[in-house]
Structure formats: C-alpha cells, structure tokens
Amino acid sequence: MRKQAMIAVVFAGVLLLTACGAKQEATPVGQVTQPEAVYKQSCISCHGADLQGVSGPNLQKIGAKLDAAAIEAIIRNGKGAMPSMSRGLSDEQISAVATWLASKK
C-alpha cells in the first residue's frame, strides 16, 4: 500500500509539472517583434542568457566593436561557425536584433 501511495504522489507531481509547462507556450519566431524575445528564441543557445557567450562569442559589448549594419550582415549571412539566420528570421527581426545588439557597449 505504501508503494502505491508513493507512485501516486510521483505521478501527481509529473502531471502538475506537465500542466504548468503547457501554460507557457512559446510564441512562434515569425510572430515575435521585440529584439530581446527574438534573441531568446533564436540566439540564446549559442550566445547565452546574458549575452556572455556559450559556443558563440560574447555579445555583451558587441556594439563597441561593430555597428548595427555590420551586426545585421553577420546575422543575415552568418560568419565562421554561425549560420545565416535569414531563413528563420524576418528582415524586421534581423534589423531589430542588430540595432539592439549595437546598443550593447
């Protein structure tokens, strides 16, 4: 009986976590308009939650090195290990992220 109660508690916990996660649906990338949101959906895995860099370079002060046009060209065309993001992001999203990153100095 005790084993069944433990199983029930674990099962209830899993259901609760699943239900909570289901409420947090992500907005499709094509519908995101805020640069921070685009970054979170498309860039964070390589450049980190705080722009600190993971497998991609640190972007915390990228605006001190590159202007928005140069950043936009890298996002659009790719560079080194970074792929072109033009297939997954709209022109507006690329421009918005580039302008936002250029302000990081």
C-alpha positions, 0 to 999 in steps of 0.5 A: 500500500505504501508503494502505491501511495508513493507512485501516486504522489510521483505521478501527481507531481509529473502531471502538475509539472506537465500542466504548468509547462503547457501554460507557457507556450512559446510564441512562434519566431515569425510572430515575435517583434521585440529584439530581446524575445527574438534573441531568446528564441533564436540566439540564446543557445549559442550566445547565452542568457546574458549575452556572455557567450556559450559556443558563440562569442560574447555579445555583451559589448558587441556594439563597441566593436561593430555597428548595427549594419555590420551586426545585421550582415553577420546575422543575415549571412552568418560568419565562421561557425554561425549560420545565416539566420535569414531563413528563420528570421524576418528582415524586421527581426534581423534589423531589430536584433542588430540595432539592439545588439549595437546598443550593447557597449 
